[in-house]
Amino acid sequence: MALTILLCAAVVATALLVGARYGALLLVGLGLGLTLEGLRFGFAGPWRAFILRREPAGIAAQLVAIALVALVAFPLLAARPDELIGAHAPIGIAMLGGAFVFGICMQLVIGCGSGTLVNAGSGNAIALVALPFFVIGSFAGAYHLDWWIDLGTAPTLTLQTFFGPLGGLVATLIGLAVVAAIALSWASPENRGIPTRLWIAAAVVAGLAILNLVISGQPWGVVYGLGLWAAKGAQFFGADLSGSLFWSAPGNVERLQQSILTDVTSLTNIGIILGAFAVASWRGGLSADRKRLPLNGWMVVALAGLLMGYSARLAFGCNVGAFFSGISTGSLHGWAWFAAAFVGSVLGVRLRPRLGLDESSR
Amino acid sequence: MRSRKSVVVATLGFLALVLAIDFSVSTPPNPYLQPSIVALGSGQAASGALCTTAPSR
């Protein structure tokens, strides 16, 4: 009860002292954290379950959530292009490489962008070790992003570009249905059902992602906020960020000057951590022993966290910003991210035992 | 750092450190200069600070 009051107070205080929109976004983040942890809706784990055991339920639930968001986002983006933006980014060499590396690393950590936040908030020591390195990597990746883009990048393409808003939506839904059909057909017959828990989670996550778009004007993301946190740290220690094309861009300079409590992705990230913490507290499992790894395992986790952050910036997002929000708003880079990160995940799953990582880690 | 509780405490401590650093280097929020609660229908453009943001020359 005390925790509920504290969380409500945090939302109200943010709304009163920073702004109503920011309080609402913190609430959206809290909802995401509660849902992701409470209903065990994730990304890295279900991909791993599919790769190792051909269990498609988690991936199918992700595709359902993306489809639900697309059904609302496509018409809204078409109707209000001056107020709302999609998660649109170009496909490029570094983008594909970044997604591939992210796919590997998210299997080493067993946590993607949102998953690392959820796991850290619920008491997973692996995620706690990975998180600060993820933050630093996101900052560094953004710092060097222009160099990587220059390696070869196509123009930004969306399905709306090719087929218009309605045709783009239909193409997205068909694409998601085809992937879901492939995943389900690959599974053994007893594994083809999607548990009610995941149907509910998919609907709630989709609803919250739509709210994120409607309230903030932009889709749900994770990595930008993490990189901003490290950029604030660099500022604190007197670093001059004007040498970075990314961090000296007007929009990012404004973010650096303003509080992270006015930054969309920072607020939802904070909310996700707190929401996951609340669920873990209510479950009463916080007295259990934390995960243990050998020293080399911890070093792998730290390096994987760093690479996750760096690669997610090159890939224009993680599983949330690129895969979930990219596809649900029509960006072709979301589909490219999905393919490259999945191949990386297959490799990451195979690498885990060789790198001394505990197979029982969540 | 033996239990999950200690991990959670460390995570919340990390979050508190991030906020403390932010408060020390950022302009304090001004609730009287806030955007409308919902972007949709506000007539205001989104901040554009998101994961797909790319630097432009």
Chai-1 contact restraints between the chains, C-beta under 6 A:
chainA,res_idxA,chainB,res_idxB,connection_type,confidence,min_distance_angstrom,max_distance_angstrom,comment,restraint_id
A,L17,B,P31,contact,1.0,0.0,6.0,A-B,restraint_1
A,V18,B,P29,contact,1.0,0.0,6.0,A-B,restraint_2
A,G19,B,P31,contact,1.0,0.0,6.0,A-B,restraint_3
A,G19,B,Q34,contact,1.0,0.0,6.0,A-B,restraint_4
A,A20,B,I37,contact,1.0,0.0,6.0,A-B,restraint_5
A,R21,B,P35,contact,1.0,0.0,6.0,A-B,restraint_6
A,R21,B,I37,contact,1.0,0.0,6.0,A-B,restraint_7
A,E83,B,A39,contact,1.0,0.0,6.0,A-B,restraint_8
A,E83,B,L40,contact,1.0,0.0,6.0,A-B,restraint_9
A,I85,B,A46,contact,1.0,0.0,6.0,A-B,restraint_10
A,A87,B,T52,contact,1.0,0.0,6.0,A-B,restraint_11
A,A89,B,T52,contact,1.0,0.0,6.0,A-B,restraint_12
A,A120,B,T11,contact,1.0,0.0,6.0,A-B,restraint_13
A,G121,B,T11,contact,1.0,0.0,6.0,A-B,restraint_14
A,G123,B,R4,contact,1.0,0.0,6.0,A-B,restraint_15
A,G123,B,V7,contact,1.0,0.0,6.0,A-B,restraint_16
A,G123,B,V8,contact,1.0,0.0,6.0,A-B,restraint_17
A,A125,B,V7,contact,1.0,0.0,6.0,A-B,restraint_18
A,L128,B,V7,contact,1.0,0.0,6.0,A-B,restraint_19
A,L128,B,A10,contact,1.0,0.0,6.0,A-B,restraint_20
A,L128,B,T11,contact,1.0,0.0,6.0,A-B,restraint_21
A,L145,B,P55,contact,1.0,0.0,6.0,A-B,restraint_22
A,D146,B,P55,contact,1.0,0.0,6.0,A-B,restraint_23
A,V214,B,V38,contact,1.0,0.0,6.0,A-B,restraint_24
A,V214,B,L40,contact,1.0,0.0,6.0,A-B,restraint_25
A,I215,B,V38,contact,1.0,0.0,6.0,A-B,restraint_26
A,S216,B,A39,contact,1.0,0.0,6.0,A-B,restraint_27
A,G217,B,A39,contact,1.0,0.0,6.0,A-B,restraint_28
A,G217,B,A46,contact,1.0,0.0,6.0,A-B,restraint_29
A,Q218,B,A46,contact,1.0,0.0,6.0,A-B,restraint_30
A,Q218,B,L50,contact,1.0,0.0,6.0,A-B,restraint_31
A,G221,B,L50,contact,1.0,0.0,6.0,A-B,restraint_32
A,G221,B,C51,contact,1.0,0.0,6.0,A-B,restraint_33
A,V223,B,C51,contact,1.0,0.0,6.0,A-B,restraint_34
A,Y224,B,A49,contact,1.0,0.0,6.0,A-B,restraint_35
A,Y224,B,L50,contact,1.0,0.0,6.0,A-B,restraint_36
A,Y224,B,C51,contact,1.0,0.0,6.0,A-B,restraint_37
A,W229,B,V18,contact,1.0,0.0,6.0,A-B,restraint_38
A,K232,B,I21,contact,1.0,0.0,6.0,A-B,restraint_39
A,K232,B,D22,contact,1.0,0.0,6.0,A-B,restraint_40
A,K232,B,V25,contact,1.0,0.0,6.0,A-B,restraint_41
A,G233,B,I21,contact,1.0,0.0,6.0,A-B,restraint_42
A,Q235,B,V25,contact,1.0,0.0,6.0,A-B,restraint_43
A,F236,B,I21,contact,1.0,0.0,6.0,A-B,restraint_44
A,F236,B,V25,contact,1.0,0.0,6.0,A-B,restraint_45
A,L245,B,P55,contact,1.0,0.0,6.0,A-B,restraint_46
A,F246,B,P55,contact,1.0,0.0,6.0,A-B,restraint_47
A,A249,B,P55,contact,1.0,0.0,6.0,A-B,restraint_48
A,G251,B,G48,contact,1.0,0.0,6.0,A-B,restraint_49
A,G251,B,A49,contact,1.0,0.0,6.0,A-B,restraint_50
A,R255,B,A49,contact,1.0,0.0,6.0,A-B,restraint_51
A,Q257,B,T27,contact,1.0,0.0,6.0,A-B,restraint_52
A,Q258,B,S26,contact,1.0,0.0,6.0,A-B,restraint_53
A,Q258,B,T27,contact,1.0,0.0,6.0,A-B,restraint_54
A,S259,B,D22,contact,1.0,0.0,6.0,A-B,restraint_55
A,S259,B,S26,contact,1.0,0.0,6.0,A-B,restraint_56
A,S259,B,P29,contact,1.0,0.0,6.0,A-B,restraint_57
A,I260,B,D22,contact,1.0,0.0,6.0,A-B,restraint_58
A,L261,B,P29,contact,1.0,0.0,6.0,A-B,restraint_59
A,T262,B,P29,contact,1.0,0.0,6.0,A-B,restraint_60
A,F277,B,V8,contact,1.0,0.0,6.0,A-B,restraint_61
A,L286,B,R4,contact,1.0,0.0,6.0,A-B,restraint_62
A,L286,B,K5,contact,1.0,0.0,6.0,A-B,restraint_63
A,S287,B,S3,contact,1.0,0.0,6.0,A-B,restraint_64
A,A288,B,R4,contact,1.0,0.0,6.0,A-B,restraint_65
A,R290,B,S3,contact,1.0,0.0,6.0,A-B,restraint_66
A,R290,B,R4,contact,1.0,0.0,6.0,A-B,restraint_67
A,R290,B,V7,contact,1.0,0.0,6.0,A-B,restraint_68
A,F316,B,T52,contact,1.0,0.0,6.0,A-B,restraint_69
A,G317,B,C51,contact,1.0,0.0,6.0,A-B,restraint_70
A,G317,B,T52,contact,1.0,0.0,6.0,A-B,restraint_71
A,G321,B,C51,contact,1.0,0.0,6.0,A-B,restraint_72
